[in-house]
Amino acid sequence: MLDVAEVWKSYRGVPAVRALTLHAAPGTVVGLLGPNGCGKSTTVRMIVGLLRPNRGRIRWRGVDIHQQLLAYQTIVGYIPEEPRLYAYLSAGEYLELVGGLRGIPRATLTRRINRYLEIFGLDTDRHAPLSAFSKGMRQKVLISAALIHDPELIVLDEPNSGLDVAATLVLRSLVATLAERGKVIIYSSHMLDAVEKVCQEIVIMRNGRAIASTSVTRLRESTDSTTLEQAFTSVAVDQDVAALGRELAAIATI
C-alpha cells in the first residue's frame, strides 16, 4: 500500500503541491490528472523519492519512505516524463547497465532483455546507439528498464509519449496485467482516454491540490458525464474550450 498523507512541496516559498492525500492499494491503477503546472510531476517525483516533501508523509507499507529510501527505491519502477538516456549506448547495453545496477543475475537479465526487445520489435536494432532511435523506440526501452527488476510499485509519467498505436495498445494490456498481478501503479498522463481505459481510481489536481479523488465511474456519475473527458472538463476546466479553439483559428484571418 502506498499512502501519501497531507503532503506539501514548495519551491522558493511558492507551493507546488498543497495538502495532497492519495492512497493506492495492490492491484489498483491510480491515475493522476490535471492541467500543466498543477503539481503532477512534483507529486510523481516525491512518490519515487527524488524530492522530499516539506510537510506530510509518504509511506510504503506503513513506513516513511525516507527512513529507508535506498531500500524503497529498489522496489520502484519509474518512467520519467523527461528521461535522460546514455545516447552512446545501445538498447541492449542500456538494459544490461540498468539490470546490473538492480542486481539481476546475468542469465535472468539476458532472458528478460531478449524478451523485451523481441516483444517491442527492437531486436534487430539492439546494437544501434540510442541516439539513432526515434522517441517511441526510446520510450519502449524506458518501459523495459522500469520493469526489468519486477518492481512492486510502478510509477508512469506520460508513458504513452511517442508510442505508436500498436505500442499504446500493448502498454494498456501490460498495465492491466501488472495490476492483476498485484502491483501498485501510479499513472500520470494528459491522455484522458488512456487513463479512462487503464485506471480504476483517479486524482484530479489543480493549483497543487486534489480537487477530486474517486473512481472513474463515480466521477462520471457525479458529473452526469458519459466520458472521463466530459467529467474532467466539468471539474477542472473553467474556460469554454470550444470558443477558445474558434478564436485561435480566427487569429490568422485578422
Secondary structure, 3 states (H helix, E strand, C coil): CEEEEEEEEEECCEEEEEEEEEEECCCCEEEEECCCCCCHHHHHHHHCCCCCCCEEEEEECCEEHHHCHHHHHCCEEEECCCCCCCCCCEHHHHHHHHHHHCCCCHHHHHHHHHHHHHHCCCHHHCCCEHHHCCHHHHHHHHHHHHHCCCCCEEEEECCCCCCCHHHHHHHHHHHHHHHHCCCEEEEECCCHHHHHHHCCEEEEEECCEEEEEEEHHHHHHHCCCCCHHHHHHHHHCCCCHHHHHHHHHHHCCC
